[in-house]
Amino acid sequence: MMPLLAPLAFALLQAAAPAPEVLAYRFDEVKRTVYLQPGGPKGKEVKAVKGAPAASGDAVRTGWLGQTIISVPTRNSRFEIFADTQVQLASGEPGVLLVVQRGRIKAIFQALLDGHQEERRVAVPGALLAVRGTNYGVEVHKDGTTTLAVFEGVVEVIGQGPQTEPIRVKAGEWSTFGPGLAAKIETMRAQGFEERTWNQGMRPNGTMSSGPMAPGGAMKRGSPTGPGQPHM
């Protein structure tokens, strides 16, 4: 009888497990062509507009000159998504708010309200980026490597391979890493690099991003939950 009870016990545990939280997202700004695919990359593509809602699992793609700002109000987080970029909203993995599949973003995380301590992460190929009140830029290149530039706070890069120790990239530092490529941390000051330079489409190593910038560089943005929210 014991072998017959095992599948039943497993089924009961599966039924008792909480369903992944469905997070609400919002398009705070939209410039030129930005596309939303409800339900993921296989969903029917529609043009996104300012103020439109989105949810966990949806995919977002920006056109050759498109840009958008997407916020997650309940996580006091927002993402500037630059031109020619593909992302997915959440992933089902705990704490992951955005999956960057290709292209360039900037992530801004402000203090969580009411003492909440939910983990807030961004996923890139082969790694998770965990934050502690942070403002940083990420670009996923065509070869699957990732460039990370930290402007405020600290980002912990957690590799998804076996025996991979997390690394911490601090404000003023940048790193390139990826599957099969060990992370190397360097200072941005040595290259005269800063957040404004990232907004203009430059990388810390002095090369230009493969995707163009929309006219005017980075988009104007406000707080995802209102003005005056402090950084952690």
N, CA, C and O of each residue as an XYZ file, in Angstrom:
928
protein
N       0.817     -1.213      0.000
C       0.000      0.000      0.000
C       0.851      1.263      0.000
O       0.437      2.286     -0.547
N       2.050      1.206      0.614
C       2.864      2.409      0.728
C       3.205      3.028     -0.624
O       3.122      4.248     -0.758
N       3.595      2.220     -1.661
C       3.881      2.836     -2.959
C       2.692      3.571     -3.539
O       2.873      4.533     -4.285
N       1.465      3.141     -3.216
C       0.280      3.810     -3.744
C       0.017      5.125     -3.038
O      -0.592      6.030     -3.608
N       0.476      5.236     -1.791
C       0.236      6.463     -1.034
C       1.159      7.593     -1.469
O       0.804      8.763     -1.327
N       2.338      7.267     -1.997
C       3.302      8.308     -2.359
C       2.764      9.273     -3.402
O       2.876     10.483     -3.204
N       2.175      8.795     -4.523
C       1.633      9.748     -5.497
C       0.517     10.601     -4.917
O       0.392     11.773     -5.272
N      -0.305     10.032     -4.023
C      -1.384     10.799     -3.412
C      -0.827     11.905     -2.535
O      -1.318     13.033     -2.557
N       0.204     11.574     -1.761
C       0.817     12.580     -0.894
C       1.422     13.712     -1.725
O       1.309     14.885     -1.368
N       2.071     13.346     -2.844
C       2.670     14.357     -3.719
C       1.603     15.269     -4.298
O       1.789     16.484     -4.371
N       0.482     14.682     -4.712
C      -0.613     15.477     -5.276
C      -1.179     16.434     -4.241
O      -1.509     17.575     -4.562
N      -1.294     15.970     -2.986
C      -1.810     16.849     -1.932
C      -0.858     18.001     -1.661
O      -1.301     19.126     -1.429
N       0.449     17.738     -1.688
C       1.428     18.803     -1.483
C       1.359     19.819     -2.614
O       1.453     21.023     -2.376
N       1.196     19.342     -3.840
C       1.089     20.242     -4.983
C      -0.148     21.125     -4.857
O      -0.095     22.317     -5.159
N      -1.246     20.551     -4.417
C      -2.478     21.324     -4.274
C      -2.351     22.360     -3.171
O      -2.943     23.436     -3.251
N      -1.559     22.027     -2.117
C      -1.431     22.952     -0.997
C      -0.450     24.077     -1.282
O      -0.492     25.111     -0.615
N       0.442     23.897     -2.271
C       1.436     24.927     -2.574
C       0.748     26.185     -3.093
O      -0.145     26.096     -3.937
N       1.155     27.369     -2.595
C       0.521     28.600     -3.047
C       0.838     28.893     -4.507
O       1.958     28.665     -4.964
N      -0.135     29.389     -5.224
C       0.082     29.757     -6.624
C       0.988     30.983     -6.695
O       0.928     31.839     -5.812
N       1.838     31.086     -7.741
C       2.692     32.260     -7.881
C       1.856     33.542     -7.915
O       0.793     33.587     -8.536
N       2.349     34.573     -7.245
C       1.630     35.845     -7.205
C       1.615     36.483     -8.599
O       2.638     36.527     -9.282
N       0.458     36.968     -9.003
C       0.340     37.687    -10.266
C       0.512     39.175     -9.967
O      -0.336     39.794     -9.325
N       1.622     39.736    -10.441
C       1.925     41.136    -10.185
C       1.290     42.027    -11.250
O       1.170     41.641    -12.412
N       0.891     43.215    -10.835
C       0.328     44.199    -11.758
C       1.431     45.163    -12.198
O       2.155     45.715    -11.370
N       1.545     45.355    -13.498
C       2.508     46.282    -14.089
C       1.736     47.409    -14.784
O       0.543     47.285    -15.062
N       2.447     48.512    -15.059
C       1.799     49.648    -15.725
C       2.800     50.328    -16.658
O       3.961     50.529    -16.300
N       2.333     50.679    -17.862
C       3.154     51.448    -18.802
C       3.056     52.926    -18.423
O       2.059     53.582    -18.723
N       4.093     53.449    -17.762
C       4.075     54.846    -17.333
C       4.411     55.812    -18.464
O       3.904     56.933    -18.499
N       5.262     55.380    -19.385
C       5.624     56.194    -20.548
C       5.801     55.266    -21.743
O       6.290     54.146    -21.600
N       5.404     55.731    -22.911
C       5.598     54.969    -24.146
C       6.038     55.942    -25.226
O       5.384     56.958    -25.459
N       7.142     55.633    -25.882
C       7.650     56.474    -26.969
C       7.814     55.621    -28.221
O       8.485     54.589    -28.205
N       7.193     56.070    -29.300
C       7.215     55.370    -30.582
C       6.637     53.966    -30.439
O       5.629     53.796    -29.753
N       7.239     52.954    -31.064
C       6.602     51.637    -31.119
C       7.062     50.741    -29.965
O       8.245     50.435    -29.815
N       6.086     50.339    -29.167
C       6.305     49.400    -28.067
C       5.181     48.370    -28.154
O       4.015     48.738    -28.297
N       5.521     47.086    -28.068
C       4.534     46.035    -28.254
C       4.386     45.197    -26.992
O       5.369     44.879    -26.324
N       3.149     44.845    -26.677
C       2.815     43.982    -25.550
C       2.262     42.670    -26.088
O       1.433     42.661    -26.998
N       2.730     41.557    -25.516
C       2.220     40.236    -25.874
C       1.635     39.598    -24.614
O       2.369     38.989    -23.836
N       0.330     39.730    -24.402
C      -0.293     39.139    -23.207
C      -0.066     37.640    -23.141
O      -0.271     36.927    -24.124
N       0.356     37.169    -21.989
C       0.573     35.745    -21.802
C       1.939     35.252    -22.213
O       2.270     34.092    -21.966
N       2.753     36.106    -22.841
C       4.095     35.687    -23.211
C       4.386     35.833    -24.689
O       3.547     36.325    -25.444
N       5.588     35.402    -25.118
C       6.021     35.597    -26.513
C       5.094     34.990    -27.559
O       5.118     35.423    -28.711
N       4.278     33.999    -27.196
C       3.374     33.387    -28.171
C       2.025     34.112    -28.244
O       1.172     33.770    -29.063
N       1.844     35.120    -27.378
C       0.593     35.863    -27.393
C       0.506     36.808    -28.579
O       1.519     37.162    -29.183
N      -0.708     37.209    -28.904
C      -0.919     38.135    -30.018
C      -0.366     39.504    -29.646
O      -0.698     40.049    -28.593
N       0.463     40.046    -30.498
C       1.148     41.299    -30.226
C       0.222     42.491    -30.459
O      -0.435     42.588    -31.496
N       0.178     43.403    -29.469
C      -0.610     44.629    -29.598
C       0.274     45.802    -29.223
O       1.238     45.648    -28.474
N      -0.054     46.971    -29.743
C       0.719     48.162    -29.403
C       0.384     48.617    -27.990
O      -0.783     48.707    -27.610
N       1.428     48.903    -27.221
C       1.233     49.402    -25.862
C       1.010     50.910    -25.896
O       1.534     51.606    -26.766
N       0.233     51.402    -24.946
C      -0.027     52.832    -24.816
C       0.216     53.239    -23.378
O       0.176     52.406    -22.472
N       0.467     54.513    -23.171
C       0.707     55.036    -21.831
C      -0.502     54.770    -20.933
O      -1.646     55.013    -21.318
N      -0.224     54.265    -19.726
C      -1.282     53.976    -18.771
C      -1.861     52.582    -18.865
O      -2.644     52.185    -18.002
N      -1.492     51.816    -19.907
C      -2.049     50.474    -20.080
C      -1.506     49.533    -19.005
O      -0.357     49.671    -18.586
N      -2.323     48.580    -18.557
C      -1.852     47.602    -17.573
C      -1.181     46.420    -18.253
O      -1.374     46.176    -19.444
N      -0.396     45.697    -17.481
C       0.180     44.425    -17.913
C       0.295     43.551    -16.672
O       0.056     44.015    -15.557
N       0.662     42.284    -16.864
C       0.678     41.362    -15.733
C       1.819     40.370    -15.882
O       2.426     40.248    -16.946
N       2.098     39.664    -14.794
C       3.132     38.633    -14.791
C       2.952     37.691    -15.976
O       1.839     37.255    -16.271
N       4.055     37.384    -16.651
C       4.014     36.467    -17.783
C       3.917     37.144    -19.126
O       4.253     36.535    -20.142
N       3.465     38.400    -19.168
C       3.391     39.119    -20.441
C       4.802     39.399    -20.961
O       5.757     39.486    -20.189
N       4.914     39.540    -22.284
C       6.175     39.904    -22.919
C       6.058     41.319    -23.472
O       4.976     41.756    -23.865
N       7.184     42.029    -23.499
C       7.227     43.397    -24.021
C       8.415     43.502    -24.969
O       9.517     43.039    -24.674
N       8.159     44.125    -26.116
C       9.212     44.331    -27.109
C       9.180     45.775    -27.591
O       8.121     46.300    -27.935
N      10.342     46.410    -27.613
C      10.428     47.769    -28.135
C      10.940     47.736    -29.569
O      11.770     46.899    -29.925
N      10.432     48.663    -30.392
C      10.869     48.764    -31.778
C      12.228     49.428    -31.893
O      12.878     49.739    -30.895
N      12.641     49.638    -33.134
C      13.989     50.154    -33.410
C      14.231     51.510    -32.747
O      15.361     51.810    -32.363
N      13.195     52.330    -32.606
C      13.323     53.613    -31.918
C      12.370     53.714    -30.725
O      12.131     54.806    -30.210
N      11.835     52.594    -30.293
C      10.872     52.616    -29.194
C      11.538     52.637    -27.824
O      12.662     52.163    -27.655
N      10.830     53.191    -26.861
C      11.244     53.180    -25.469
C      10.000     53.162    -24.591
O       8.936     53.632    -24.996
N      10.139     52.620    -23.394
C       9.017     52.637    -22.469
C       9.525     52.601    -21.037
O      10.647     52.167    -20.775
N       8.689     53.061    -20.115
C       8.930     52.909    -18.683
C       7.780     52.085    -18.125
O       6.614     52.456    -18.264
N       8.113     50.968    -17.495
C       7.122     50.089    -16.888
C       7.357     50.061    -15.385
O       8.486     49.864    -14.934
N       6.300     50.257    -14.614
C       6.443     50.241    -13.159
C       5.702     49.045    -12.567
O       4.770     48.501    -13.159
N       6.154     48.660    -11.375
C       5.488     47.627    -10.566
C       5.147     48.312     -9.245
O       5.940     48.252     -8.305
N       3.981     48.965     -9.152
C       3.684     49.804     -7.983
C       3.795     49.080     -6.651
O       4.281     49.661     -5.681
N       3.358     47.826     -6.576
C       3.391     47.125     -5.284
C       4.814     46.761     -4.863
O       5.042     46.398     -3.709
N       5.765     46.855     -5.778
C       7.167     46.587     -5.447
C       8.011     47.858     -5.524
O       9.236     47.796     -5.421
N       7.361     49.011     -5.706
C       8.060     50.295     -5.771
C       9.272     50.211     -6.694
O      10.374     50.630     -6.340
N       9.045     49.663     -7.879
C      10.117     49.419     -8.837
C       9.681     49.906    -10.211
O       8.493     49.921    -10.532
N      10.653     50.300    -11.009
C      10.336     50.657    -12.393
C      11.522     50.314    -13.284
O      12.665     50.215    -12.836
N      11.205     50.137    -14.563
C      12.202     49.714    -15.539
C      12.101     50.591    -16.773
O      11.039     50.690    -17.387
N      13.204     51.225    -17.134
C      13.298     51.938    -18.403
C      13.796     50.931    -19.433
O      14.885     50.374    -19.292
N      13.001     50.702    -20.459
C      13.334     49.711    -21.479
C      13.669     50.459    -22.762
O      12.822     51.152    -23.325
N      14.892     50.316    -23.213
C      15.386     51.076    -24.350
C      15.035     50.388    -25.664
O      14.346     49.368    -25.683
N      15.517     50.960    -26.755
C      15.149     50.492    -28.089
C      15.652     49.082    -28.367
O      16.673     48.652    -27.828
N      14.913     48.366    -29.223
C      15.297     47.051    -29.722
C      15.596     46.084    -28.577
O      16.653     45.453    -28.542
N      14.652     45.977    -27.644
C      14.834     45.161    -26.441
C      13.638     44.242    -26.259
O      12.507     44.617    -26.572
N      13.884     43.035    -25.753
C      12.828     42.053    -25.481
C      12.922     41.641    -24.021
O      13.982     41.218    -23.560
N      11.804     41.765    -23.283
C      11.765     41.364    -21.881
C      10.479     40.586    -21.614
O       9.531     40.626    -22.399
N      10.474     39.878    -20.486
C       9.259     39.238    -20.004
C       9.007     39.706    -18.587
O       9.941     39.824    -17.794
N       7.745     39.975    -18.259
C       7.370     40.471    -16.943
C       7.227     39.294    -15.997
O       6.368     38.433    -16.183
N       8.077     39.266    -14.977
C       8.131     38.170    -14.010
C       8.442     36.864    -14.730
O       8.524     36.830    -15.957
N       8.616     35.784    -13.960
C       8.998     34.514    -14.582
C       8.421     33.320    -13.847
O       8.624     32.180    -14.266
N       7.704     33.560    -12.756
C       7.261     32.463    -11.914
C       8.273     32.118    -10.841
O       7.944     31.421     -9.882
N       9.511     32.601    -10.990
C      10.539     32.366     -9.978
C      10.409     33.421     -8.887
O      10.249     34.600     -9.204
N      10.472     33.043     -7.623
C      10.250     33.999     -6.532
C      11.155     35.222     -6.636
O      12.369     35.106     -6.804
N      10.538     36.386     -6.533
C      11.286     37.636     -6.499
C      11.636     38.231     -7.838
O      12.007     39.404     -7.896
N      11.535     37.472     -8.933
C      11.935     37.992    -10.243
C      10.820     38.862    -10.813
O       9.704     38.392    -11.033
N      11.132     40.132    -11.048
C      10.157     41.077    -11.601
C      10.287     41.220    -13.113
O       9.314     41.550    -13.790
N      11.480     40.975    -13.647
C      11.721     41.192    -15.078
C      12.783     40.208    -15.554
O      13.774     39.962    -14.867
N      12.560     39.649    -16.743
C      13.544     38.792    -17.408
C      14.007     39.528    -18.658
O      13.203     39.801    -19.549
N      15.287     39.849    -18.731
C      15.844     40.536    -19.899
C      16.397     39.478    -20.849
O      17.374     38.800    -20.533
N      15.772     39.344    -22.001
C      16.184     38.334    -22.971
C      17.201     38.878    -23.962
O      18.109     38.159    -24.379
N      17.057     40.123    -24.336
C      18.047     40.811    -25.167
C      17.806     42.303    -25.055
O      16.692     42.738    -24.764
N      18.853     43.093    -25.285
C      18.701     44.533    -25.279
C      19.105     45.176    -23.970
O      19.812     44.580    -23.157
N      18.639     46.413    -23.777
C      19.151     47.281    -22.712
C      18.017     47.854    -21.884
O      16.991     48.278    -22.415
N      18.219     47.859    -20.566
C      17.255     48.465    -19.648
C      17.988     49.272    -18.597
O      19.212     49.215    -18.489
N      17.219     50.029    -17.821
C      17.711     50.605    -16.565
C      16.673     50.295    -15.501
O      15.478     50.505    -15.714
N      17.126     49.795    -14.352
C      16.235     49.384    -13.269
C      16.395     50.339    -12.102
O      17.515     50.663    -11.707
N      15.265     50.797    -11.542
C      15.264     51.706    -10.399
C      14.382     51.104     -9.312
O      13.187     50.890     -9.513
N      14.985     50.834     -8.165
C      14.266     50.236     -7.038
C      14.281     51.214     -5.873
O      15.350     51.603     -5.402
N      13.103     51.612     -5.408
C      13.000     52.514     -4.273
C      12.579     51.749     -3.026
O      12.230     50.571     -3.097
N      12.613     52.428     -1.886
C      12.342     51.767     -0.618
C      10.947     51.157     -0.621
O       9.975     51.795     -1.028
N      10.863     49.909     -0.158
C       9.557     49.277      0.008
C       8.829     49.910      1.181
O       9.440     50.261      2.190
N       7.518     50.052      1.037
C       6.726     50.743      2.049
C       6.264     49.776      3.124
O       6.205     48.565      2.911
N       5.934     50.339      4.295
C       5.339     49.575      5.403
C       6.208     48.420      5.871
O       5.700     47.416      6.371
N       7.525     48.563      5.709
C       8.428     47.543      6.221
C       8.476     46.255      5.443
O       9.037     45.271      5.926
N       7.903     46.224      4.245
C       7.925     45.004      3.440
C       9.363     44.669      3.036
O      10.188     45.564      2.849
N       9.649     43.384      2.905
C      11.003     42.934      2.601
C      11.037     41.964      1.416
O      11.939     41.131      1.335
N      10.084     42.058      0.511
C      10.066     41.132     -0.619
C      11.344     41.265     -1.457
O      11.838     42.366     -1.700
N      11.859     40.119     -1.886
C      13.016     40.123     -2.765
C      12.619     40.686     -4.118
O      11.538     40.392     -4.627
N      13.504     41.506     -4.704
C      13.255     42.075     -6.029
C      14.461     41.765     -6.899
O      15.576     42.201     -6.615
N      14.222     41.006     -7.962
C      15.317     40.538     -8.802
C      15.021     40.762    -10.273
O      13.868     40.877    -10.686
N      16.093     40.821    -11.055
C      16.034     40.828    -12.514
C      16.809     39.608    -12.987
O      17.893     39.326    -12.477
N      16.265     38.883    -13.953
C      16.936     37.700    -14.497
C      17.570     38.042    -15.843
O      16.962     38.711    -16.679
N      18.798     37.572    -16.036
C      19.514     37.680    -17.311
C      20.045     36.284    -17.621
O      20.009     35.423    -16.743
N      20.539     36.023    -18.840
C      21.010     34.677    -19.152
C      22.066     34.177    -18.156
O      23.150     34.750    -18.051
N      21.743     33.125    -17.444
C      22.699     32.486    -16.553
C      22.866     33.116    -15.188
O      23.719     32.674    -14.419
N      22.069     34.151    -14.850
C      22.267     34.804    -13.552
C      21.007     35.534    -13.104
O      20.146     35.886    -13.910
N      20.925     35.751    -11.794
C      19.900     36.595    -11.191
C      20.588     37.796    -10.563
O      21.668     37.668     -9.985
N      19.963     38.966    -10.677
C      20.494     40.195    -10.096
C      19.606     40.597     -8.936
O      18.456     40.986     -9.134
N      20.138     40.503     -7.721
C      19.392     40.868     -6.514
C      19.819     42.258     -6.074
O      20.994     42.612     -6.174
N      18.863     43.051     -5.584
C      19.133     44.468     -5.317
C      18.905     44.814     -3.854
O      18.221     44.110     -3.112
N      19.518     45.946     -3.472
C      19.326     46.500     -2.141
C      19.152     48.011     -2.278
O      20.037     48.773     -1.888
N      18.011     48.452     -2.833
C      17.794     49.876     -3.049
C      18.745     50.398     -4.097
O      19.722     51.066     -3.758
N      18.495     50.121     -5.340
C      19.523     50.223     -6.372
C      19.012     50.882     -7.643
O      17.826     50.823     -7.971
N      19.942     51.510     -8.346
C      19.705     52.062     -9.674
C      20.847     51.542    -10.547
O      22.012     51.850    -10.298
N      20.514     50.763    -11.559
C      21.580     50.199    -12.379
C      21.111     49.986    -13.805
O      19.913     49.979    -14.085
N      22.076     49.812    -14.705
C      21.801     49.517    -16.103
C      22.240     48.113    -16.452
O      23.230     47.611    -15.920
N      21.491     47.471    -17.361
C      21.803     46.113    -17.811
C      21.648     46.051    -19.318
O      20.693     46.589    -19.878
N      22.593     45.391    -19.972
C      22.453     45.108    -21.402
C      22.806     43.648    -21.653
O      23.887     43.190    -21.282
N      21.889     42.919    -22.284
C      22.141     41.538    -22.692
C      22.526     41.562    -24.167
O      21.750     41.999    -25.016
N      23.732     41.087    -24.458
C      24.272     41.139    -25.810
C      23.813     39.938    -26.636
O      23.250     38.980    -26.106
N      24.063     40.009    -27.929
C      23.616     38.958    -28.843
C      24.253     37.609    -28.521
O      23.658     36.565    -28.786
N      25.464     37.624    -27.948
C      26.136     36.367    -27.625
C      25.730     35.822    -26.262
O      26.284     34.819    -25.813
N      24.762     36.469    -25.587
C      24.265     35.989    -24.304
C      24.997     36.533    -23.097
O      24.585     36.276    -21.966
N      26.083     37.286    -23.304
C      26.762     37.908    -22.176
C      25.985     39.140    -21.714
O      25.173     39.693    -22.456
N      26.249     39.558    -20.479
C      25.533     40.682    -19.875
C      26.521     41.723    -19.369
O      27.529     41.381    -18.751
N      26.232     42.994    -19.632
C      26.978     44.103    -19.039
C      26.108     44.752    -17.982
O      24.953     45.091    -18.238
N      26.669     44.924    -16.786
C      25.974     45.527    -15.653
C      26.741     46.757    -15.205
O      27.945     46.681    -14.960
N      26.054     47.899    -15.095
C      26.658     49.138    -14.598
C      25.810     49.641    -13.435
O      24.619     49.898    -13.609
N      26.408     49.787    -12.248
C      25.675     50.150    -11.040
C      25.898     51.632    -10.732
O      27.032     52.083    -10.570
N      24.796     52.377    -10.656
C      24.862     53.817    -10.398
C      24.584     54.162     -8.933
O      25.137     55.131     -8.414
N      23.744     53.390     -8.270
C      23.456     53.577     -6.851
C      23.295     52.201     -6.207
O      22.833     51.257     -6.847
N      23.683     52.099     -4.932
C      23.443     50.872     -4.184
C      24.388     49.744     -4.559
O      25.512     49.980     -5.002
N      23.922     48.522     -4.379
C      24.715     47.313     -4.616
C      23.845     46.290     -5.346
O      22.662     46.148     -5.035
N      24.419     45.586     -6.303
C      23.734     44.489     -6.989
C      24.515     43.211     -6.720
O      25.729     43.161     -6.921
N      23.819     42.188     -6.269
C      24.425     40.875     -6.074
C      24.118     40.019     -7.292
O      22.955     39.785     -7.620
N      25.165     39.554     -7.957
C      25.023     38.723     -9.145
C      25.105     37.271     -8.707
O      26.142     36.814     -8.227
N      24.000     36.550     -8.876
C      23.904     35.170     -8.425
C      23.906     34.268     -9.649
O      22.908     34.187    -10.366
N      25.015     33.596     -9.888
C      25.108     32.686    -11.020
C      24.213     31.481    -10.822
O      24.015     31.034     -9.692
N      23.668     30.949    -11.904
C      22.750     29.817    -11.824
C      23.428     28.478    -12.081
O      22.771     27.438    -12.051
N      24.732     28.490    -12.333
C      25.457     27.244    -12.522
C      25.919     26.681    -11.187
O      25.865     27.374    -10.171
N      26.378     25.419    -11.178
C      26.851     24.810     -9.933
C      28.152     25.447     -9.453
O      28.984     25.872    -10.255
N      28.314     25.505     -8.124
C      29.537     25.994     -7.500
C      29.888     27.404     -7.950
O      31.059     27.711     -8.176
N      28.895     28.253     -8.081
C      29.121     29.638     -8.477
C      28.879     30.537     -7.282
O      27.765     30.588     -6.759
N      29.905     31.245     -6.843
C      29.772     32.148     -5.712
C      29.198     33.481     -6.187
O      29.639     34.003     -7.210
N      28.221     34.046     -5.465
C      27.696     35.370     -5.842
C      28.794     36.426     -5.763
O      29.720     36.317     -4.958
N      28.678     37.444     -6.607
C      29.574     38.590     -6.531
C      28.733     39.837     -6.279
O      27.553     39.873     -6.627
N      29.331     40.850     -5.681
C      28.640     42.101     -5.374
C      29.278     43.223     -6.170
O      30.477     43.479     -6.061
N      28.459     43.888     -6.971
C      28.922     45.019     -7.779
C      28.348     46.284     -7.145
O      27.132     46.423     -7.014
N      29.226     47.200     -6.756
C      28.823     48.382     -6.002
C      28.671     49.590     -6.919
O      29.076     49.565     -8.081
N      28.076     50.650     -6.368
C      27.905     51.900     -7.112
C      29.259     52.373     -7.636
O      30.254     52.385     -6.911
N      29.274     52.762     -8.911
C      30.517     53.201     -9.541
C      31.312     52.079    -10.169
O      32.398     52.312    -10.700
N      30.780     50.844    -10.116
C      31.469     49.700    -10.702
C      30.647     49.098    -11.841
O      29.440     49.320    -11.926
N      31.305     48.339    -12.712
C      30.603     47.640    -13.779
C      31.240     46.275    -13.997
O      32.376     46.032    -13.590
N      30.500     45.402    -14.636
C      30.983     44.046    -14.849
C      30.335     43.475    -16.100
O      29.211     43.831    -16.455
N      31.072     42.575    -16.767
C      30.525     41.784    -17.865
C      30.661     40.315    -17.498
O      31.724     39.877    -17.057
N      29.580     39.548    -17.679
C      29.587     38.137    -17.288
C      28.577     37.400    -18.153
O      27.822     38.015    -18.907
N      28.570     36.086    -18.039
C      27.621     35.281    -18.795
C      27.964     33.818    -18.700
O      28.950     33.453    -18.059
N      27.169     32.970    -19.328
C      27.447     31.536    -19.316
C      28.856     31.247    -19.840
O      29.167     31.560    -20.990
N      29.700     30.656    -19.004
C      31.065     30.337    -19.411
C      32.027     31.495    -19.320
O      33.197     31.344    -19.672
N      31.567     32.674    -18.849
C      32.433     33.850    -18.739
C      32.432     34.340    -17.299
O      31.406     34.797    -16.793
N      33.581     34.246    -16.641
C      33.692     34.687    -15.253
C      33.573     36.206    -15.173
O      34.087     36.928    -16.027
N      32.890     36.674    -14.141
C      32.681     38.112    -13.969
C      33.977     38.800    -13.570
O      34.752     38.281    -12.768
N      34.195     39.968    -14.141
C      35.324     40.813    -13.787
C      34.788     42.195    -13.455
O      34.113     42.811    -14.280
N      35.081     42.692    -12.255
C      34.556     43.975    -11.798
C      35.587     45.075    -12.041
O      36.758     44.930    -11.691
N      35.136     46.175    -12.643
C      35.998     47.320    -12.901
C      35.277     48.592    -12.464
O      34.057     48.591    -12.298
N      36.023     49.665    -12.280
C      35.414     50.942    -11.901
C      35.036     51.725    -13.146
O      35.741     51.683    -14.154
N      33.915     52.442    -13.071
C      33.473     53.260    -14.198
C      34.265     54.557    -14.295
O      34.396     55.137    -15.373
N      34.791     55.005    -13.157
C      35.507     56.282    -13.145
C      36.704     56.257    -14.083
O      37.041     57.269    -14.697
N      37.347     55.091    -14.193
C      38.521     54.983    -15.052
C      38.188     55.284    -16.511
O      39.043     55.756    -17.261
N      36.949     55.012    -16.913
C      36.511     55.294    -18.288
C      35.737     56.610    -18.388
O      35.255     56.958    -19.466
N      35.613     57.343    -17.284
C      34.819     58.570    -17.299
C      33.359     58.299    -17.556
O      32.672     59.109    -18.178
N      32.873     57.155    -17.077
C      31.511     56.713    -17.368
C      30.596     57.034    -16.200
O      31.018     56.992    -15.044
N      29.315     57.362    -16.506
C      28.323     57.653    -15.476
C      26.932     57.331    -16.016
O      26.788     56.899    -17.160
N      25.910     57.544    -15.189
C      24.546     57.210    -15.589
C      24.123     57.957    -16.851
O      23.479     57.381    -17.727
N      24.476     59.214    -16.946
C      24.109     60.012    -18.127
C      24.679     59.380    -19.400
O      24.026     59.380    -20.443
N      25.894     58.844    -19.309
C      26.522     58.216    -20.474
C      25.770     56.957    -20.876
O      25.610     56.674    -22.063
N      25.307     56.197    -19.876
C      24.491     55.009    -20.172
C      23.218     55.407    -20.903
O      22.821     54.754    -21.869
N      22.576     56.483    -20.441
C      21.345     56.948    -21.073
C      21.553     57.339    -22.533
O      20.619     57.298    -23.333
N      22.778     57.717    -22.873
C      23.085     58.133    -24.243
C      23.461     56.958    -25.141
O      23.803     57.147    -26.308
N      23.399     55.733    -24.588
C      23.640     54.554    -25.409
C      25.060     54.030    -25.376
O      25.414     53.146    -26.156
N      25.890     54.572    -24.466
C      27.270     54.111    -24.374
C      27.407     52.988    -23.352
O      26.609     52.875    -22.421
N      28.431     52.163    -23.541
C      28.807     51.134    -22.578
C      30.030     51.612    -21.798
O      30.748     52.499    -22.257
N      30.274     51.022    -20.608
C      31.429     51.450    -19.813
C      32.777     51.247    -20.504
O      33.751     51.919    -20.163
N      32.846     50.319    -21.484
C      34.118     50.098    -22.180
C      34.319     51.060    -23.348
O      35.290     50.936    -24.094
N      33.404     52.020    -23.511
C      33.559     53.042    -24.541
C      32.893     52.734    -25.861
O      32.941     53.563    -26.770
N      32.264     51.556    -26.008
C      31.580     51.220    -27.249
C      30.109     51.629    -27.159
O      29.567     51.836    -26.074
N      29.483     51.739    -28.331
C      28.076     52.098    -28.387
C      27.205     50.849    -28.312
O      27.609     49.773    -28.755
N      26.009     50.998    -27.748
C      25.039     49.915    -27.741
C      24.629     49.602    -29.160
O      24.634     50.475    -30.027
N      24.266     48.328    -29.397
C      23.859     47.916    -30.739
C      22.517     48.506    -31.131
O      22.253     48.704    -32.317
N      21.658     48.794    -30.146
C      20.358     49.389    -30.427
C      20.441     50.896    -30.362
O      21.200     51.421    -29.546
N      19.690     51.626    -31.191
C      19.751     53.079    -31.181
C      19.005     53.653    -29.995
O      18.132     53.000    -29.422
N      19.347     54.864    -29.632
C      18.606     55.588    -28.605
C      17.511     56.405    -29.266
O      17.704     56.951    -30.352
N      16.364     56.487    -28.613
C      15.318     57.376    -29.102
C      15.772     58.810    -28.926
O      16.574     59.085    -28.033
N      15.284     59.749    -29.755
C      15.697     61.134    -29.629
C      15.499     61.638    -28.210
O      14.453     61.424    -27.598
N      16.536     62.319    -27.691
C      16.430     62.880    -26.349
C      16.995     61.990    -25.271
O      16.992     62.384    -24.105
N      17.495     60.774    -25.612
C      18.092     59.907    -24.605
C      17.055     59.313    -23.691
O      15.969     58.932    -24.126
N      17.401     59.234    -22.391
C      16.497     58.592    -21.426
C      15.205     59.388    -21.298
O      15.197     60.608    -21.462
N      14.121     58.693    -21.005
C      12.821     59.316    -20.865
C      12.672     59.918    -19.475
O      13.265     59.429    -18.514
N      11.887     60.972    -19.372
C      11.583     61.530    -18.065
C      10.741     60.541    -17.290
O       9.902     59.843    -17.860
N      10.965     60.482    -15.997
C      10.253     59.493    -15.217
C       9.865     60.065    -13.867
O      10.474     61.017    -13.377
N       8.841     59.470    -13.278
C       8.430     59.817    -11.934
C       8.448     58.597    -11.065
O       8.749     57.501    -11.537
N       8.129     58.765     -9.794
C       8.091     57.642     -8.874
C       6.941     56.725     -9.228
O       5.885     57.205     -9.639
N       7.113     55.390     -9.079
C       6.018     54.474     -9.405
C       4.850     54.584     -8.465
O       3.750     54.148     -8.803
N       5.051     55.159     -7.280
C       3.928     55.268     -6.349
C       3.646     56.696     -5.932
O       2.783     56.937     -5.088
N       4.357     57.638     -6.505
C       4.135     59.024     -6.148
C       5.455     59.738     -5.908
O       6.481     59.076     -5.753
N       5.464     61.066     -5.872
C       6.705     61.818     -5.734
C       7.282     61.675     -4.349
O       6.573     61.420     -3.375
N       8.608     61.847     -4.284
C       9.257     61.965     -3.004
C       9.547     60.656     -2.305
O       9.845     60.665     -1.110
N       9.474     59.535     -2.991
C       9.782     58.272     -2.339
C      11.287     58.161     -2.179
O      12.008     58.386     -3.151
N      11.798     57.825     -0.997
C      13.236     57.765     -0.769
C      13.840     56.490     -1.305
O      13.157     55.474     -1.433
N      15.117     56.541     -1.618
C      15.865     55.333     -1.938
C      16.299     54.680     -0.653
O      16.439     55.326      0.385
N      16.509     53.379     -0.745
C      16.988     52.647      0.401
C      18.454     52.993      0.650
O      19.060     52.474      1.588
